[in-house]
Amino acid sequence: QVQLVESGGDLVQPGGSLRLSCAASGSISSVNVMGWYRQAPGNGRELVAVIMSVGAPNYADSVKGRFTISRGDAKNTLYLQMNSLKPEDTAVYYCHYRAVGYAYDYWGQGTQVTVSS
C-alpha cells in the first residue's frame, strides 16, 4: 500500500506562482514513476507532468516552460512548481504513483488550484 497526500493548492491571480507538494508513504518501490494530473470541472483527468525514479521528466504541451516537476532528496516527495499561471490551469491537481512492473495506480485526494483575478 502507498499513501499520497497533496498540499499547496490555493487561489492565485493570473501570472502568479504556486508550488504543489506530494508526500508518499508506505511501500515505495525504488523504481517507480510519479506524476501530476489535473481535472477541471466537466473535463476528464489529464496528465500534467511525470517523472521516473531515474530519467528526465515529461510535460504536457500546455504547461511546458511554465511548470517544473521534481523529486525531493528522500525521493518520496514530489513537487510541482507552477509559474505564469493561467485561468485555464484551474483544476483539482492529483498526485500519482506507480511502481514499475506493476499495473496498480495510486492517487492522492487532490488539491484545488484556482487561477482567477
C-alpha positions, 0 to 999 in steps of 0.5 A: 500500500502507498499513501499520497497526500497533496498540499499547496493548492490555493487561489492565485491571480493570473501570472502568479506562482504556486508550488504543489507538494506530494508526500508518499508513504508506505511501500515505495518501490525504488523504481517507480514513476510519479506524476501530476494530473489535473481535472477541471470541472466537466473535463476528464483527468489529464496528465500534467507532468511525470517523472521516473525514479531515474530519467528526465521528466515529461510535460504536457504541451500546455504547461511546458516552460511554465511548470517544473516537476521534481523529486525531493532528496528522500525521493518520496516527495514530489513537487510541482512548481507552477509559474505564469499561471493561467485561468485555464490551469484551474483544476483539482491537481492529483498526485500519482504513483506507480511502481514499475512492473506493476499495473496498480495506480495510486492517487492522492485526494487532490488539491484545488488550484484556482487561477482567477483575478 
